[in-house]
Amino acid sequence: IGREKISSGPGMPTAEEKLLTELGLELLQGEKHVSVKRIVKRKQKTDGQRLAPGDKIVAVWGQMTAYMDTGEVSELLLASGEVKITVEKTFEPVLASSKASFFGLIPPNYKKIIGAVLKLRREGVVLLKTFTDGPFENCGIMEGDLVERINGRNVRYMPMSQIFEFIRKNQREKVELVVYRDVTVWG
C-alpha cells in the first residue's frame, strides 16, 4: 500500500513540524530506530499506555520502522484518526528475593521475585499480570508488555525454565529489561 508523501515546499511545514503541532511529538533519529525526543503534554492523546522520551518506535500499524528516518516515521504517525504503534522501552527493576526453594519445573516463587506473572505465548514472553508494589510495577512495566531482552540476551523464545533460572540467580540484583509495548495515538 503506497502512502502519499507529505510535501514540504517554501512555507509548507515538514512532516516533523506537523507531528509536533498536531500530535505533540518530536522525534530523534537513531542508528536503527527513531525515538521519541520530546512530548508536548497538552497535545498527546494516547490510550493510557504512556509514551515517554527515549521510547524507540519499532513499528507503526505493524510496519517495521527500522532504518526509516524521522520524516518517514512522522508521515506514518500523521495518518488521520488512531495510529497503533509498537515502542521499545528499557527498564531496570531491582529484583526482590525469595527464601523459598525452587522445586519442580515451574517454580511459583519467581512471581514474588519479579512481582509479576510471565507466560510464553506464540509472540514470545508476555507479562500477564503485575502485583501492586512489585519490582516490575514499580519501575513502569505493564501488563501486556512483550519481554524482548533481559540483560542484553534475547528471551523471545527462550524456554521458561531458563528464564526462571535467570530470575533465581539474580535475586536482589538490578537487571536491564527491554519490552515491546503497543500504544494507540489519536490525531
Helices and strands as residue ranges (DSSP letters): H 15-23, E 25-28, E 34-39, E 56-60, E 63-64, H 70-77, E 82-91, H 110-114, E 116-121, E 124-130, H 135-139, E 146-150, E 153-154, H 160-169, E 177-186
